[in-house]
């Protein structure tokens, strides 16, 4: 299984970004795809996720500024974020959750750095 993320980088406050993550090699049923982020010394936190029924889940801190979407044909998930602030600075991780023998298994991308300058 490989999750290839792209789109991170340096962005000015008030700007926007679009992250993408392409999954490959997954042979099990995908339950959900999403994005998490982590800053030094803090736990990894959910940013947004989308499950197979299309149900969306956003962290309160990004609601109204983030849009998650996916292309099922390409097993690719996207995260569009606007009105970025320095508090959005973090390493963003792509996540794919699958079911294997009735258990949820998480796959993670390598992480992509997003830095928002003030």
Buried (B, 14 or more C-beta within 10 A) or exposed (E): EEBBBEBBEEBEBEBEBEBBBBBEEBEBEBBBBBBBBBEEEEEBEBBBBBBEEEEEEBBEEBEEBBBBBBEEEEBBBBBBBBEBEEEBBBBBBBBBBBEEEEEEEEBBBEBBEBBBEE
